[in-house]
C-alpha cells in the first residue's frame, strides 16, 4: 500500500514538474496569439490600402483582404502550437490534418462549402457591393460578401445574412445590373375617349416628368378592352435604384392624373351593368315544359 502511495506521489510530482516546465512555452504561445491578433488587423489595413490603389474591383479587394486576414491567423496559430508543444512539429500537424481530413470534411462541410462559394462569388462578380438584388425571397442592397455569407440590407432597414452556398446555387435577380430600369404603369380610360389623342397626351406628359429617362423613350400601348375601360400601359425607364423607381412612379402617376383631368379624359371606376325586366311579360323564368304548354295555349 505504501509503495502504491509513493508511486502516485511521484507521478503527481512529475506531472507538476512537467507543467511548471511547460508554463513558459504556454505563456509564449498566448503572447503569440495576442500578437497574431494585432498582426492580422495590421495586415488587413495594409492590404486594404495596397489593393485600393492597385485593384479596381471592390469584390476582389474584399477577397484579398479576407484571405490575408485568415492566412495571418493560420500562421499565428500554427506557430503557437509549435511553441506550446515543442515535440509537435509542423510536419506532424500537417500529417494530423491529412489523416483527419475526412472527419473535418463531414464536420465542417457547410463551412467549406460556404467558403468556396464566397470565393467564387467574389471572383466571378455576378453582382457587386452596393447592387440591389433579389435572392432566396430576400430583396435589398448588398452590403458585404464575407467568406461565409452575403449580407443584404432590406429596404425596411433590416440585415439579412444568406449563406454563400445558397446564393451561389440560387437564381439571383440583379436589379441594378443595367443603368436603367423599366416600369409598366397600367391606366384605364373611358370607352368614349379618343384613343389616339389620349395616347399622345399621356406620352408627352410622361416624357416631361422628372426622373423619366429620354432613352430608351417612353411608350404607351393599348392592351385590352376591359369591363369598364380601355386598358392602357404606360412604359417608361428610370434609374434602377429602388428609391428612384418609387419616387419616379409617384411623380408619373400624379402627372398623368392631372393631364387626364385637364383634358377631360375620364378614368372610370369598375362598372357593372344590371338589366331589369317585367317577368309577367316574359316566360323564360318558367320550366321548359310549362313554357311549351303556354305557347300552345
C-alpha atoms as one frame of an Amber mdcrd trajectory, in Angstrom:
protein
   0.000   0.000   0.000   2.849   2.378   0.876   4.552   1.564  -2.429   1.377
   2.472  -4.354   1.065   5.778  -2.492   4.683   6.613  -3.166   4.215   5.818
  -6.865   1.146   8.089  -7.069   3.016  10.886  -5.301   5.943  10.554  -7.639
   3.654  10.632 -10.672   1.921  13.748  -9.395   5.229  15.424  -8.648   6.496
  14.558 -12.120   3.291  15.893 -13.700   3.584  19.085 -11.663   7.192  19.468
 -12.703   6.353  18.982 -16.376   3.567  21.530 -16.074   5.895  24.070 -14.480
   8.446  23.444 -17.224   5.768  23.938 -19.893   4.413  27.191 -18.418   6.910
  29.437 -20.237   6.052  27.739 -23.527   2.278  28.168 -22.931   2.822  31.787
 -21.924   4.821  32.380 -25.094   2.058  30.741 -27.162  -0.571  33.004 -25.593
   1.587  36.038 -26.301   1.961  34.911 -29.901  -1.826  34.622 -30.236  -2.246
  38.183 -28.982   0.448  39.360 -31.381  -1.278  37.432 -34.162  -4.491  39.302
 -33.482  -2.657  42.606 -33.742  -0.751  41.468 -36.849  -3.977  40.306 -38.526
  -5.522  43.752 -38.070  -2.353  45.435 -39.355  -2.118  43.216 -42.421  -5.825
  43.761 -43.052  -5.357  47.533 -43.104  -2.183  47.313 -45.199  -3.884  45.051
 -47.725  -6.831  47.419 -47.887  -4.553  50.373 -48.631  -2.466  48.455 -51.173
  -5.387  46.923 -53.056  -7.300  50.210 -53.092  -4.575  51.646 -55.317  -3.890
  48.591 -57.466  -7.194  46.684 -57.725 -10.248  48.396 -59.150 -12.767  45.649
 -58.347 -14.241  46.171 -54.894 -15.222  42.489 -54.629 -11.695  41.334 -55.478
 -10.272  43.758 -52.900 -12.594  42.291 -50.287 -11.455  38.759 -51.207  -7.753
  39.620 -50.909  -8.295  41.372 -47.569 -10.176  38.408 -46.118  -7.634  35.861
 -47.401  -4.753  37.889 -45.906  -6.578  38.130 -42.578  -7.278  34.386 -42.438
  -3.743  33.462 -43.565  -2.233  35.589 -40.789  -4.363  33.852 -38.184  -3.492
  30.386 -39.531   0.230  31.144 -39.442  -0.014  32.539 -35.893  -1.980  29.559
 -34.561   0.438  27.059 -36.107   3.416  28.902 -34.612   1.735  28.990 -31.198
   1.076  25.241 -31.353   4.701  24.505 -32.245   5.980  26.647 -29.333   3.452
  25.297 -26.799   4.240  21.703 -27.765   7.942  21.507 -28.671   7.739  17.832
 -29.601   4.999  18.619 -32.107   6.492  19.681 -35.432   4.868  21.425 -38.334
   5.037  18.235 -40.385   3.193  16.354 -37.639   0.423  18.990 -37.658   0.054
  18.756 -41.424   0.038  14.956 -41.203  -2.608  15.076 -38.481  -4.762  17.312
 -40.628  -4.294  14.936 -43.551  -5.323  11.890 -41.535  -8.369  13.645 -40.171
  -9.385  15.375 -43.417 -12.354  13.050 -43.877 -13.625  13.803 -40.381 -13.103
  17.526 -40.938 -14.901  17.255 -44.247 -18.004  15.780 -42.670 -17.938  18.058
 -39.631 -17.299  21.290 -41.495 -18.689  20.589 -44.941 -21.145  23.510 -44.717
 -18.355  25.880 -43.669 -16.081  24.756 -46.510 -18.952  24.904 -48.977 -19.828
  28.453 -47.990 -16.147  29.449 -48.061 -15.617  28.159 -51.604 -18.901  29.682
 -52.765 -17.865  33.030 -51.262 -14.516  32.921 -53.080 -16.241  32.138 -56.387
 -18.777  34.922 -55.866 -16.026  37.436 -55.202 -14.007  36.265 -58.212 -16.848
  35.951 -60.747 -18.741  39.028 -59.511 -22.289  38.123 -60.620 -23.183  41.167
 -58.525 -21.139  43.782 -56.713 -21.202  45.514 -53.372 -23.941  48.147 -53.453
 -26.057  46.292 -56.031 -29.720  45.686 -55.269 -30.672  42.048 -55.717 -33.433
  39.522 -55.096 -32.275  36.108 -53.896 -33.980  33.344 -51.951 -37.023  35.544
 -51.302 -34.965  38.436 -49.889 -34.574  41.793 -51.636 -32.211  44.582 -50.733
 -28.773  46.157 -51.152 -25.616  44.030 -50.942 -23.572  45.372 -48.025 -20.790
  42.804 -47.779 -19.692  39.418 -49.105 -17.700  37.524 -46.482 -16.159  34.086
 -46.777 -19.260  32.644 -45.112 -22.314  34.706 -46.036 -23.676  37.505 -48.173
 -25.107  40.418 -46.185 -28.146  42.225 -47.601 -29.800  45.324 -46.160 -33.504
  45.302 -46.965 -35.430  48.442 -47.852 -37.003  48.313 -44.375 -33.542  48.661
 -42.785 -33.154  45.010 -41.786 -29.992  42.965 -42.316 -30.315  39.522 -43.888
 -27.410  37.038 -43.848 -27.656  34.427 -46.598 -25.100  31.568 -46.736 -22.898
  31.867 -49.806 -23.728  28.321 -50.921 -27.418  29.263 -51.189 -26.594  32.458
 -53.075 -24.252  30.618 -55.443 -26.781  27.901 -56.312 -29.910  30.100 -56.389
 -31.344  32.306 -59.077 -30.243  35.882 -58.383 -32.087  38.847 -59.868 -29.732
  41.829 -60.037 -31.953  44.907 -60.188 -29.120  47.412 -60.665 -27.079  45.488
 -63.234 -28.129  47.888 -66.004 -28.020  51.701 -65.989 -31.807  51.937 -66.455
 -34.917  50.022 -65.451 -38.396  49.936 -66.979 -41.668  50.458 -65.135 -45.061
  49.432 -66.573 -47.944  51.540 -65.276 -51.498  50.456 -66.073 -54.180  53.054
 -66.787 -57.809  52.742 -67.914 -59.747  55.339 -69.925 -63.430  55.660 -70.717
 -64.789  53.976 -73.863 -65.848  57.381 -75.208 -62.241  58.605 -75.202 -60.388
  59.389 -78.433 -57.601  56.844 -78.011 -55.141  58.420 -80.442 -55.340  61.808
 -78.713 -55.216  60.226 -75.262 -52.106  58.187 -76.105 -50.337  61.264 -77.485
 -51.256  63.256 -74.370 -50.025  60.564 -71.965 -46.825  60.103 -73.938 -45.956
  63.804 -73.930 -46.847  64.063 -70.242 -44.650  61.182 -69.107 -41.683  62.496
 -71.102 -41.691  65.699 -69.040 -41.711  64.000 -65.631 -38.539  64.328 -63.566
 -36.706  61.004 -63.325 -38.022  59.567 -66.604 -35.076  58.878 -68.908 -35.275
  60.130 -72.507 -33.558  56.996 -73.801 -34.999  54.422 -74.152 -38.021  56.551
 -74.964 -41.354  56.036 -73.144 -44.222  54.148 -74.780 -47.985  53.990 -74.347
 -49.784  50.847 -75.523 -53.465  49.920 -75.666 -53.565  46.361 -74.406 -57.161
  45.259 -73.823 -60.872  46.062 -73.745 -61.659  45.955 -70.049 -65.021  45.560
 -68.344 -65.391  49.282 -67.768 -62.461  50.894 -69.578 -59.970  50.542 -72.383
 -56.770  49.428 -70.694 -53.540  51.263 -71.492 -49.982  50.598 -70.284 -47.509
  53.458 -69.891 -43.940  52.152 -70.153 -41.026  54.352 -69.153 -37.414  53.969
 -67.983 -35.765  55.373 -64.868 -32.641  54.873 -62.751 -32.517  51.279 -61.449
 -32.249  52.035 -57.717 -35.392  51.226 -55.753 -35.802  54.712 -54.318 -35.549
  56.264 -57.786 -38.110  53.802 -59.162 -40.593  54.557 -56.368 -40.235  58.325
 -56.478 -40.439  58.468 -60.271 -43.521  56.232 -60.271 -45.271  58.583 -57.824
 -44.453  61.634 -59.948 -45.677  59.887 -63.114 -48.997  58.920 -61.502 -49.586
  62.487 -60.313 -48.685  63.960 -63.710 -50.915  61.542 -65.652 -53.880  62.164
 -63.346 -53.526  65.938 -63.716 -53.204  65.661 -67.514 -56.325  63.492 -67.756
 -58.317  65.876 -65.547 -57.296  68.918 -67.600 -58.085  67.166 -70.903 -61.429
  65.840 -69.649 -60.376  62.201 -70.002 -62.375  60.054 -67.630 -60.621  57.284
 -65.669 -63.696  55.203 -64.796 -64.375  53.171 -61.719 -65.142  49.473 -62.223
 -68.722  49.358 -63.581 -71.237  46.523 -63.678 -74.465  46.972 -65.654 -77.660
  45.306 -64.376 -80.766  44.846 -66.551 -84.284  44.623 -65.017 -87.425  43.337
 -66.821 -91.058  42.557 -66.041 -91.237  38.819 -65.511 -95.010  38.803 -66.170
 -94.320  39.690 -69.817 -91.622  37.015 -70.278 -91.819  33.280 -69.695 -88.094
  32.459 -69.614 -88.296  32.010 -65.846 -90.749  29.078 -66.194 -89.559  25.485
 -66.629 -89.178  24.459 -70.235 -92.298  22.215 -70.189 -94.500  24.994 -68.819
 -93.177  27.368 -71.463 -94.127  24.950 -74.200 -97.651  24.489 -72.803 -98.167
  28.223 -72.523 -97.079  28.707 -76.134 -99.581  26.018 -77.336-102.408  27.627
 -75.431
